[in-house]
């Protein structure tokens, strides 16, 4: 749990610096890709951590089978 907290605190600090830089440069999309990567990585990591050890959340979890992209069908426009 301590590792999760430290990892999230580090991510929040990076996101705060990105937001500060956006305000300084007046460029709303400055660091957008980095922000997206940090958030998506943390969400995947949290999902993995919860699945590995659900604790009190276990009764609220619904496990869905993953469908490989090759079987998911065509992308919709």
N, C-alpha and C positions, 0 to 999 in steps of 0.2 A: 504494500500500500504506500509505503514511503517513496518508493521509486516512481509510482504513478504521480504522486503529488509533486515531486521534484521535476519530473518531465513536463507536467502541465504548467507549473510555475515558469519554467524556462520558455515554453512556447508562448505563454501570455506575455512575458517580457519582450520577446522578439516581435510579437504582434503589436505591442505598445510602441516599440521603436519604429516599426513600419508606419503606424498611424501618425506618429510625431513627424516623421520625414514627409509624409503626404501633406501635412499641414504646412510644414516649412516650405516645400516646393510648390504647393498649391496644385499638385498633380494627383487627382483622386485615384488613379490606377497605379501609382507608383508602388512596386513590390507586390502587385496583385498575384502574380504566379507563385511567389514565395509564400504569401499568405494562404493561398489555396492548398499548396503542398503541405504546409504545417498542419492545417486544420484537417485535411483528408487523412494524413498519416496518423494524427492523434485519434481520430474517430475509429480508424481501422484497428489501432493498437488497443483502444478502450474496449472495442468489441471483442477482440481476442482475449484480453484480460478477464472480461466478464464471463465469456464462454468457458475459459479455463477454470475460473473460480467464481461462480455466480453468487455465493453467499446468500444474503437476504433477498436478492433479486430473483432467485431461482423460480419461485412460484409465479413470477410475472413474465418469464421468458417464453417466447414462442419460437421454436426452431423451425426455420424454413429450409427446404433443400435448395442447394445452390444449383442453378442451371448454367452449364457451360455456355459461353457466348455462341459457340457453333450450333447449339441446339435452341437458342433463344428466338430464332426467326429473324426476319428482315427488320431493319431499323425503320421506324416511322418518321415521316418528314416533319 
